[in-house]
């Protein structure tokens, strides 16, 4: 459970960066430049990036997607550490939340950059959690 606050904090930060990018609050010209990073005897040059204006928004979107996946993996890991079993059947809102987190985790665990849904069995259904409707039935 100790990583849960960090996962939520990073997700909030990634969402804010994504929002700032859409609102034009990030100076893309500064991010395009080459950066030299040095600490003690370690030296690294971060190459130029973001060749066109769309690259910033694509990068921020990818960052948000990856962070969302990492948070789902962390949520599921927390469930495992608390020894909460996967529900069967899936009835209550809490059981739906647990099952949905597990399905999101599964999508990202196979490919964190391009998650793929492969929903089987009892998880192939409609979920209603905290007013959010998620259809994994097909």
C-alpha positions as CSV (number, residue, x, y, z in Angstrom):
1,X,0.0,0.0,0.0
2,X,2.9,2.3,0.4
3,X,3.1,3.1,-3.3
4,X,-0.6,4.0,-3.7
5,X,-0.2,7.7,-2.7
6,X,2.8,8.0,-5.1
7,X,0.8,6.4,-7.9
8,X,-2.2,8.8,-7.3
9,X,0.1,11.8,-7.1
10,X,1.9,10.9,-10.3
11,X,-1.4,10.4,-12.1
12,X,-2.6,13.8,-10.9
13,X,0.6,15.4,-12.0
14,X,0.5,13.8,-15.4
15,X,-3.1,14.9,-15.8
16,X,-2.1,18.5,-14.9
17,X,0.8,18.4,-17.4
18,X,-1.6,17.2,-20.1
19,X,-4.1,19.9,-19.3
20,X,-1.3,22.6,-19.2
21,X,-0.2,21.4,-22.6
22,X,-3.7,21.8,-24.0
23,X,-4.0,25.3,-22.5
24,X,-0.6,26.4,-24.0
25,X,0.9,26.9,-20.5
26,X,4.1,24.9,-21.4
27,X,6.9,26.6,-23.3
28,X,7.6,24.1,-26.1
29,X,10.7,26.0,-27.3
30,X,12.4,25.3,-24.0
31,X,11.6,21.6,-24.2
32,X,12.9,21.4,-27.7
33,X,16.4,22.4,-26.7
34,X,19.2,19.9,-25.9
35,X,19.9,19.7,-22.2
36,X,23.1,18.8,-20.4
37,X,22.6,17.0,-17.2
38,X,25.4,16.5,-14.7
39,X,25.6,15.1,-11.2
40,X,28.8,14.3,-9.5
41,X,30.9,12.3,-12.1
42,X,27.8,11.4,-14.2
43,X,27.2,13.3,-17.4
44,X,24.4,13.0,-19.8
45,X,23.1,15.0,-22.8
46,X,19.4,14.8,-23.4
47,X,18.9,15.2,-27.1
48,X,16.6,17.6,-28.8
49,X,13.0,16.5,-28.9
50,X,9.5,17.6,-30.0
51,X,10.2,18.4,-33.6
52,X,6.7,19.7,-34.3
53,X,4.0,21.4,-32.2
54,X,1.8,18.2,-32.2
55,X,4.7,16.2,-30.5
56,X,4.1,17.9,-27.2
57,X,0.5,17.0,-26.9
58,X,1.2,13.4,-28.2
59,X,4.0,13.1,-25.6
60,X,1.8,14.4,-22.8
61,X,-1.0,12.1,-23.8
62,X,1.4,9.1,-23.8
63,X,2.7,10.1,-20.4
64,X,-0.8,10.3,-19.0
65,X,-1.7,6.9,-20.5
66,X,1.4,5.2,-19.1
67,X,0.9,6.8,-15.7
68,X,-2.8,5.7,-15.7
69,X,-1.7,2.1,-16.4
70,X,1.0,2.3,-13.7
71,X,-1.7,3.5,-11.2
72,X,-4.0,0.6,-12.1
73,X,-1.2,-1.9,-11.7
74,X,-0.4,-0.3,-8.3
75,X,-4.1,-0.4,-7.2
76,X,-4.3,-4.1,-8.1
77,X,-1.0,-4.8,-6.3
78,X,-2.5,-3.1,-3.2
79,X,-5.5,-5.4,-3.5
80,X,-3.2,-8.4,-3.6
81,X,-1.2,-7.1,-0.6
82,X,-4.4,-6.7,1.4
83,X,-5.3,-10.2,0.4
84,X,-8.6,-9.1,-1.2
85,X,-9.6,-11.8,-3.6
86,X,-11.1,-11.1,-7.0
87,X,-14.8,-11.2,-6.6
88,X,-17.1,-14.0,-7.9
89,X,-19.8,-13.2,-8.6
90,X,-19.4,-9.5,-9.3
91,X,-22.4,-7.7,-7.8
92,X,-21.8,-4.8,-5.5
93,X,-20.2,-1.5,-6.6
94,X,-17.1,-2.4,-4.6
95,X,-16.8,-5.7,-6.4
96,X,-17.3,-4.0,-9.7
97,X,-14.5,-1.5,-8.8
98,X,-12.1,-4.3,-7.9
99,X,-12.9,-6.3,-11.1
100,X,-12.6,-3.2,-13.3
101,X,-9.3,-2.2,-11.8
102,X,-8.1,-5.8,-12.4
103,X,-9.2,-5.5,-16.1
104,X,-7.5,-2.2,-16.5
105,X,-4.3,-3.6,-15.0
106,X,-4.5,-6.6,-17.3
107,X,-4.7,-4.3,-20.4
108,X,-1.6,-2.4,-19.3
109,X,0.4,-5.3,-18.0
110,X,0.8,-6.7,-21.5
111,X,1.8,-3.4,-23.1
112,X,2.1,-0.2,-20.9
113,X,2.3,2.0,-24.0
114,X,-0.4,0.5,-26.1
115,X,-2.8,-1.3,-23.7
116,X,-5.0,-4.0,-25.2
117,X,-8.2,-5.3,-23.8
118,X,-8.6,-9.0,-23.7
119,X,-11.7,-9.4,-21.5
120,X,-12.9,-13.0,-20.8
121,X,-15.5,-14.8,-18.7
122,X,-17.2,-13.0,-15.8
123,X,-15.3,-9.8,-16.6
124,X,-17.1,-9.3,-19.9
125,X,-19.8,-7.0,-18.7
126,X,-21.0,-3.5,-17.9
127,X,-19.6,-1.8,-14.9
128,X,-21.1,1.0,-12.9
129,X,-18.6,2.6,-10.4
130,X,-19.0,6.0,-8.8
131,X,-21.4,7.1,-11.5
132,X,-19.0,6.0,-14.3
133,X,-20.3,3.6,-16.9
134,X,-17.8,1.2,-18.5
135,X,-18.9,-1.3,-21.0
136,X,-16.5,-4.3,-21.4
137,X,-19.2,-6.6,-22.7
138,X,-17.8,-6.6,-26.2
